Amino acid sequence: MAGSRRPRPLACAIAAALCLAAPAFSQTTLTWPEVLQRFENDNPTLKAAKAAIDESKANEVTAYLRPNPDMSAGIDQVNPFATQPPPFGSGSYSYRPLEYAFPSLAFSYLHERQHKRELRRDSARQATAITQSQYADQERGLVFALRSAFVQVLQAKAILDNARQNLTYWDQELKVNRDRYHAGDLALLDLNRLELQRVQFETDLQTALVNLRTSKIQLLTLLNQRIPVEQFDVRGDYDFHPDLKPLDQYRTTALANRPDLKAAIESVELANINHNLANANGSTDPTFGIDFGRAPPIPAYMGVNLSIPLRIFDKNQGEKERTLIDIRRNEELRDAARAQVFSDVDSAYWTLVQAVELLTPYKSKYLPLSQDIRDRMAFSYTNGGASLLDFLDAEKSYRDTKLAYLNLIGSYLTAAAQMNMAAGTEVIP
């Protein structure tokens, strides 16, 4: 068309660049399972701990290797000065140093008795099992730190939303009271006091923003992510569940799943294997040999030999005693680990019970009551039935009650994460 304008190339290029860049600045919102998956894939501490399992498996190969056979070769009765006169007494002497040489070749092999090789293999396999349990225990602690950081982000978001709601509510109250002032129904001093009160809500909002950024930074550090804080967010249910299972059920779950207790039990088994290996190492291992050679005038010969060390003084007594003591030591550590399991579960359980007992009346009674008092006092103050001090006090009481409620939910979720860590598995979602 004659009157239409063609789009400028520069404007088109800028628009295309913005469209392509838009996905790069989109916010990434993760749920708890997604956070956990990224943590398991990217956390460097967890990767380093996992490498120890592969190292331990490599030791299994070394432990089960057979002894190498020995080979020796030699030549004896070499006469460097041997000469032979020429036949019939004429000619030069011939140099023959190997005429009466005695060459030999021998092979020997150490035969290990009483299943030493199998016991070394079992010891290495048991060490790998312990390493795997220790890895799971380290992962358990790191997941607790991750879950705590995740809860802190949810808590910071809830407090930030509350601060925004409070600021919005107060701005609405200020608008109403400004109208009252302009209508001559409110003194300037009271309006200024209301205006001055707004700084507290602004402070709460800015503090909540800083806390949210700090919480996200901590979570991103555990995830080993370098994305901007503004492009990262999480979502989850920020609430509590009043229904708890009996304490004995949590204890039973913990005894079956705690990796540190499993590692302690496996350490007792390893100590028993090492003790059996120490007893086996105290036995005598013969060395079988076979040799070949030539002893002039015999053109060739073969011989066999057997070497048996006489274990008169060294019967591996010290190692036998040490491994026996190690069994008792690991049994004590196993009992201590079991006691620690009960202590961790009980502490987390009663922390949860206390949080639930506080949160239930907060949610059903105190929080609605404080909001109702604030709304009634605001209506009464607007209509001249209450003083400014009463109104401000009701507003502060509601703000403190709501903040305490949100912090209590954070304490509950942290205690739930502590219970999951104490049980060794997720028992509270």
C-alpha positions as CSV (number, residue, x, y, z in Angstrom):
1,M,0.0,0.0,0.0
2,A,1.2,3.5,-0.7
3,G,0.5,4.9,2.7
4,S,2.0,2.0,4.8
5,R,5.3,2.2,6.4
6,R,7.9,-0.5,6.1
7,P,9.4,-1.7,9.4
8,R,12.9,-0.5,10.0
9,P,15.6,-3.1,10.0
10,L,17.1,-1.9,13.3
11,A,13.8,-2.1,15.1
12,C,13.1,-5.6,13.8
13,A,16.6,-6.7,14.9
14,I,16.0,-5.3,18.4
15,A,12.6,-6.9,18.7
16,A,14.0,-10.3,17.5
17,A,16.8,-10.0,20.1
18,L,14.4,-9.3,22.9
19,C,12.3,-12.3,21.9
20,L,15.3,-14.6,21.9
21,A,16.6,-13.2,25.2
22,A,13.2,-13.5,26.9
23,P,13.6,-17.2,27.8
24,A,17.1,-16.5,29.2
25,F,15.6,-14.1,31.8
26,S,12.6,-16.3,32.7
27,Q,12.3,-17.4,36.3
28,T,13.0,-21.0,37.3
29,T,10.6,-22.2,39.9
30,L,11.4,-25.6,41.5
31,T,9.5,-27.9,43.8
32,W,11.2,-29.9,46.5
33,P,11.7,-33.1,44.4
34,E,13.2,-31.0,41.6
35,V,15.6,-29.2,44.1
36,L,16.6,-32.6,45.5
37,Q,17.3,-34.0,42.0
38,R,19.5,-31.1,41.1
39,F,21.3,-31.3,44.4
40,E,22.1,-35.0,43.8
41,N,23.3,-34.3,40.3
42,D,25.4,-31.1,40.9
43,N,26.5,-30.9,44.5
44,P,30.4,-31.2,44.4
45,T,30.7,-32.4,48.0
46,L,28.3,-35.3,47.2
47,K,30.2,-36.1,44.0
48,A,33.5,-36.2,45.9
49,A,32.0,-38.5,48.5
50,K,30.7,-40.8,45.9
51,A,34.1,-41.2,44.3
52,A,35.2,-42.9,47.5
53,I,32.9,-45.8,46.7
54,D,34.6,-46.4,43.4
55,E,38.0,-46.3,45.1
56,S,36.9,-48.9,47.6
57,K,35.6,-51.2,44.8
58,A,39.0,-50.9,43.1
59,N,40.5,-52.2,46.3
60,E,38.3,-55.3,46.0
61,V,40.1,-56.2,42.8
62,T,43.5,-55.8,44.5
63,A,42.5,-57.9,47.5
64,Y,41.4,-60.9,45.5
65,L,44.5,-61.1,43.3
66,R,46.6,-64.3,43.4
67,P,50.3,-64.3,44.4
68,N,52.6,-63.9,41.4
69,P,54.8,-66.9,40.6
70,D,58.6,-66.4,40.7
71,M,61.0,-67.3,38.0
72,S,64.8,-67.3,38.4
73,A,67.5,-68.2,35.9
74,G,71.2,-68.7,36.3
75,I,74.3,-70.2,34.9
76,D,77.1,-71.7,37.1
77,Q,80.6,-73.2,36.6
78,V,81.6,-70.7,34.0
79,N,85.4,-70.8,33.7
80,P,86.7,-67.5,32.2
81,F,90.2,-69.0,31.9
82,A,89.3,-72.2,30.2
83,T,91.5,-72.9,27.1
84,Q,91.9,-76.0,25.1
85,P,95.2,-77.0,23.3
86,P,95.1,-77.6,19.6
87,P,94.8,-81.1,18.3
88,F,98.0,-82.9,17.5
89,G,99.9,-80.1,19.2
90,S,99.8,-77.7,16.3
91,G,97.7,-74.6,15.9
92,S,96.3,-72.0,18.4
93,Y,94.5,-72.6,21.7
94,S,90.7,-72.2,21.7
95,Y,88.8,-70.3,24.3
96,R,85.9,-72.3,25.8
97,P,84.6,-70.8,29.1
98,L,81.2,-72.5,28.8
99,E,82.3,-76.0,28.2
100,Y,81.4,-77.1,31.7
101,A,78.7,-74.5,32.3
102,F,75.7,-75.4,34.5
103,P,72.6,-73.5,33.3
104,S,69.4,-73.6,35.4
105,L,65.8,-72.3,35.3
106,A,63.5,-72.4,38.3
107,F,59.9,-71.6,39.0
108,S,58.2,-71.2,42.4
109,Y,54.7,-70.4,43.6
110,L,53.4,-69.5,47.1
111,H,50.3,-71.4,48.0
112,E,48.0,-69.5,50.5
113,R,46.2,-71.7,52.9
114,Q,43.0,-71.3,55.0
115,H,41.3,-69.1,52.5
116,K,43.4,-66.0,52.9
117,R,42.6,-64.7,49.5
118,E,38.8,-65.1,50.0
119,L,39.0,-63.5,53.4
120,R,40.9,-60.5,51.9
121,R,38.2,-60.2,49.3
122,D,35.4,-60.4,51.9
123,S,37.2,-57.7,54.0
124,A,37.4,-55.4,50.9
125,R,33.8,-56.0,50.0
126,Q,32.7,-55.2,53.6
127,A,34.8,-52.1,53.5
128,T,33.0,-51.1,50.3
129,A,29.6,-51.7,52.1
130,I,30.8,-49.4,54.9
131,T,31.9,-46.7,52.5
132,Q,28.5,-46.9,50.8
133,S,26.7,-46.5,54.2
134,Q,29.0,-43.6,55.1
135,Y,28.2,-42.0,51.8
136,A,24.5,-42.4,52.5
137,D,25.0,-40.9,55.9
138,Q,26.8,-37.9,54.5
139,E,24.1,-37.5,52.0
140,R,21.5,-37.6,54.8
141,G,23.2,-34.7,56.5
142,L,23.5,-32.7,53.3
143,V,19.9,-33.3,52.4
144,F,18.9,-32.0,55.9
145,A,20.9,-28.8,55.2
146,L,19.3,-28.6,51.8
147,R,15.8,-29.1,53.2
148,S,16.4,-26.5,55.9
149,A,17.6,-24.0,53.2
150,F,14.5,-24.8,51.2
151,V,12.3,-24.2,54.2
152,Q,14.0,-20.9,54.9
153,V,13.2,-19.7,51.3
154,L,9.5,-20.7,51.8
155,Q,9.5,-19.0,55.2
156,A,11.1,-15.8,53.7
157,K,8.5,-15.8,50.9
158,A,5.7,-16.1,53.4
159,I,7.0,-13.3,55.6
160,L,7.5,-11.2,52.5
161,D,3.9,-11.7,51.3
162,N,2.7,-10.9,54.9
163,A,4.8,-7.7,54.9
164,R,3.3,-6.7,51.5
165,Q,-0.2,-7.4,52.8
166,N,0.4,-5.4,55.9
167,L,1.8,-2.5,53.9
168,T,-1.2,-2.6,51.5
169,Y,-3.6,-2.7,54.4
170,W,-1.9,0.3,56.1
171,D,-2.0,2.3,52.9
172,Q,-5.7,1.7,52.7
173,E,-6.1,2.9,56.3
174,L,-3.9,5.9,55.5
175,K,-6.2,6.8,52.6
176,V,-9.3,6.6,54.8
177,N,-7.7,8.8,57.5
178,R,-6.4,11.3,55.0
179,D,-10.0,11.7,53.8
180,R,-11.0,12.2,57.4
181,Y,-8.4,14.8,57.9
182,H,-9.5,16.7,54.8
183,A,-13.0,16.5,56.0
184,G,-12.0,17.9,59.3
185,D,-12.7,14.7,61.3
186,L,-9.1,14.0,62.2
187,A,-6.4,16.1,63.8
188,L,-3.1,16.6,61.9
189,L,-1.1,15.2,64.8
190,D,-3.0,11.9,64.6
191,L,-2.6,11.8,60.8
192,N,1.2,12.4,61.2
193,R,1.4,9.6,63.7
194,L,-0.3,7.3,61.3
195,E,2.0,8.4,58.5
196,L,5.0,7.8,60.7
197,Q,3.8,4.3,61.5
198,R,4.2,3.4,57.8
199,V,8.0,3.3,58.2
200,Q,7.6,0.2,60.3
201,F,5.8,-1.6,57.5
202,E,8.4,-0.4,55.0
203,T,11.2,-1.7,57.2
204,D,9.4,-5.1,57.5
205,L,9.2,-5.3,53.7
206,Q,12.8,-4.4,53.1
207,T,14.0,-6.8,55.8
208,A,11.9,-9.6,54.2
209,L,13.3,-8.9,50.8
210,V,16.9,-9.1,52.1
211,N,16.1,-12.3,54.0
212,L,14.6,-13.9,50.9
213,R,17.6,-13.1,48.8
214,T,20.0,-14.4,51.4
215,S,18.0,-17.6,51.7
216,K,18.0,-18.1,48.0
217,I,21.7,-17.6,47.8
218,Q,22.3,-20.3,50.5
219,L,20.1,-22.7,48.5
220,L,21.8,-21.9,45.2
221,T,25.2,-22.6,46.9
222,L,24.1,-26.1,47.9
223,L,22.8,-26.7,44.4
224,N,26.1,-25.4,42.9
225,Q,24.1,-23.1,40.7
226,R,25.3,-19.7,39.4
227,I,22.1,-18.2,38.1
228,P,20.9,-14.8,39.3
229,V,18.7,-14.7,42.4
230,E,16.0,-12.9,40.5
231,Q,15.7,-15.9,38.1
232,F,15.4,-18.5,40.8
233,D,12.4,-19.4,43.0
234,V,10.9,-22.4,44.8
235,R,7.4,-23.4,45.6
236,G,5.9,-25.7,48.2
237,D,3.2,-26.1,50.8
238,Y,4.0,-23.7,53.7
239,D,1.7,-25.3,56.3
240,F,1.8,-27.9,59.1
241,H,0.1,-31.3,59.4
242,P,-1.2,-32.0,62.9
243,D,-1.3,-35.7,62.5
244,L,1.8,-37.5,63.8
245,K,2.5,-41.2,64.0
246,P,3.4,-42.9,67.3
247,L,6.9,-42.4,68.5
248,D,7.7,-46.1,68.4
249,Q,6.9,-46.2,64.7
250,Y,9.5,-43.5,64.0
251,R,12.0,-45.4,66.1
252,T,11.4,-48.6,64.2
253,T,11.8,-46.8,60.9
254,A,15.0,-45.2,62.0
255,L,16.5,-48.5,63.2
256,A,15.8,-50.0,59.8
257,N,17.1,-47.0,57.7
258,R,19.7,-45.0,59.5
259,P,22.9,-45.3,57.4
260,D,25.2,-44.4,60.3
261,L,23.8,-47.3,62.4
262,K,24.1,-49.6,59.3
263,A,27.7,-48.6,59.0
264,A,28.3,-49.3,62.7
265,I,26.8,-52.8,62.3
266,E,28.9,-53.4,59.1
267,S,32.0,-52.3,61.0
268,V,31.4,-55.1,63.5
269,E,31.1,-57.6,60.6
270,L,34.3,-56.2,59.1
271,A,36.1,-56.6,62.4
272,N,35.1,-60.3,62.6
273,I,36.3,-60.9,59.0
274,N,39.6,-59.2,59.8
275,H,40.0,-61.3,62.9
276,N,39.5,-64.5,60.8
277,L,42.0,-63.1,58.4
278,A,44.5,-62.5,61.2
279,N,44.1,-66.1,62.3
280,A,44.6,-67.3,58.7
281,N,47.7,-65.2,58.3
282,G,49.2,-67.0,61.3
283,S,49.2,-70.2,59.4
284,T,52.1,-71.6,57.3
285,D,52.1,-71.1,53.6
286,P,54.3,-73.5,51.6
287,T,56.1,-72.5,48.5
288,F,56.3,-75.1,45.7
289,G,59.1,-75.0,43.1
290,I,60.4,-76.7,40.0
291,D,63.7,-76.3,38.3
292,F,65.4,-77.4,35.1
293,G,69.1,-77.4,34.3
294,R,72.1,-79.2,32.7
295,A,75.0,-80.7,34.7
296,P,77.6,-82.1,32.4
297,P,77.9,-84.9,31.6
298,I,74.1,-85.1,32.3
299,P,72.5,-83.3,29.3
300,A,69.4,-82.2,31.2
301,Y,67.6,-82.7,34.5
302,M,64.5,-81.6,36.4
303,G,63.9,-81.2,40.1
304,V,61.1,-80.2,42.5
305,N,61.3,-78.5,45.9
306,L,59.1,-77.5,48.8
307,S,59.8,-74.6,51.1
308,I,57.9,-74.4,54.4
309,P,58.6,-71.5,56.9
310,L,58.8,-72.6,60.5
311,R,56.5,-70.3,62.4
312,I,58.0,-70.8,65.8
313,F,58.2,-67.3,67.1
314,D,56.0,-65.2,64.8
315,K,52.5,-66.7,64.7
316,N,50.8,-63.3,64.1
317,Q,49.9,-63.2,67.8
318,G,49.7,-59.4,67.9
319,E,47.4,-59.0,65.0
320,K,45.1,-61.7,66.3
321,E,44.8,-59.8,69.6
322,R,44.4,-56.5,68.0
323,T,41.6,-57.6,65.7
324,L,39.9,-59.3,68.7
325,I,40.0,-56.0,70.6
326,D,38.7,-54.2,67.5
327,I,35.6,-56.4,67.5
328,R,34.8,-55.4,71.0
329,R,35.5,-51.7,70.2
330,N,33.1,-51.7,67.2
331,E,30.4,-53.5,69.2
332,E,30.5,-50.6,71.7
333,L,30.4,-48.1,68.8
334,R,27.4,-50.0,67.3
335,D,25.6,-49.7,70.7
336,A,26.4,-46.0,70.9
337,A,25.1,-45.4,67.3
338,R,21.8,-47.2,68.3
339,A,21.5,-45.0,71.3
340,Q,22.1,-41.9,69.2
341,V,19.3,-43.0,66.8
342,F,16.8,-43.1,69.7
343,S,18.1,-39.7,70.9
344,D,17.7,-38.1,67.5
345,V,14.3,-39.5,66.9
346,D,13.0,-38.5,70.3
347,S,14.3,-35.0,70.1
348,A,12.8,-34.4,66.7
349,Y,9.5,-36.0,67.7
350,W,9.0,-33.8,70.8
351,T,10.0,-30.7,68.9
352,L,7.3,-31.6,66.3
353,V,4.8,-32.2,69.1
354,Q,5.5,-28.8,70.7
355,A,5.3,-27.0,67.3
356,V,1.9,-28.7,66.5
357,E,0.5,-27.9,70.0
358,L,1.4,-24.2,69.4
359,L,0.3,-24.0,65.8
360,T,-3.1,-25.6,66.3
361,P,-4.5,-22.9,68.6
362,Y,-2.7,-20.2,66.6
363,K,-4.4,-21.2,63.4
364,S,-7.8,-21.9,64.9
365,K,-8.1,-19.2,67.5
366,Y,-5.3,-16.6,68.1
367,L,-4.7,-15.6,64.5
368,P,-8.4,-15.1,63.5
369,L,-8.9,-13.4,66.9
370,S,-6.1,-10.9,66.4
371,Q,-7.3,-10.1,62.9
372,D,-10.9,-9.6,64.2
373,I,-9.6,-7.3,67.0
374,R,-7.6,-5.2,64.5
375,D,-10.5,-4.9,62.1
376,R,-12.9,-3.9,64.8
377,M,-10.5,-1.5,66.3
378,A,-9.9,0.1,62.9
379,F,-13.6,0.5,62.3
380,S,-14.1,1.9,65.8
381,Y,-11.2,4.3,65.5
382,T,-12.5,5.5,62.1
383,N,-15.9,6.2,63.6
384,G,-14.4,7.9,66.7
385,G,-15.1,5.1,69.1
386,A,-11.5,4.2,70.0
387,S,-8.3,6.1,70.5
388,L,-5.3,6.1,68.1
389,L,-3.2,4.3,70.7
390,D,-5.7,1.5,70.9
391,F,-5.8,1.2,67.1
392,L,-2.0,1.1,66.8
393,D,-1.7,-1.4,69.6
394,A,-4.3,-3.7,67.9
395,E,-2.4,-3.4,64.6
396,K,0.9,-4.3,66.3
397,S,-0.6,-7.2,68.1
398,Y,-2.0,-8.6,64.8
399,R,1.4,-8.1,63.0
400,D,3.3,-9.8,65.8
401,T,0.8,-12.7,66.0
402,K,0.9,-13.3,62.2
403,L,4.7,-13.1,62.2
404,A,4.9,-15.6,65.1
405,Y,2.6,-17.9,63.3
406,L,4.7,-17.9,60.2
407,N,7.9,-18.4,62.2
408,L,6.2,-21.3,64.0
409,I,5.4,-23.0,60.7
410,G,9.0,-22.6,59.7
411,S,10.1,-24.2,63.0
412,Y,7.7,-27.1,62.3
413,L,9.0,-27.7,58.8
414,T,12.6,-27.6,60.1
415,A,11.7,-30.1,62.8
416,A,10.0,-32.2,60.1
417,A,13.2,-32.2,58.1
418,Q,15.1,-33.1,61.3
419,M,12.7,-36.0,61.8
420,N,13.4,-37.2,58.3
421,M,17.1,-37.0,58.9
422,A,16.7,-38.8,62.3
423,A,14.7,-41.6,60.6
424,G,17.0,-41.9,57.7
425,T,14.2,-41.6,55.2
426,E,11.3,-39.3,54.5
427,V,8.6,-40.0,57.1
428,I,7.0,-36.5,57.0
429,P,6.5,-35.0,53.5
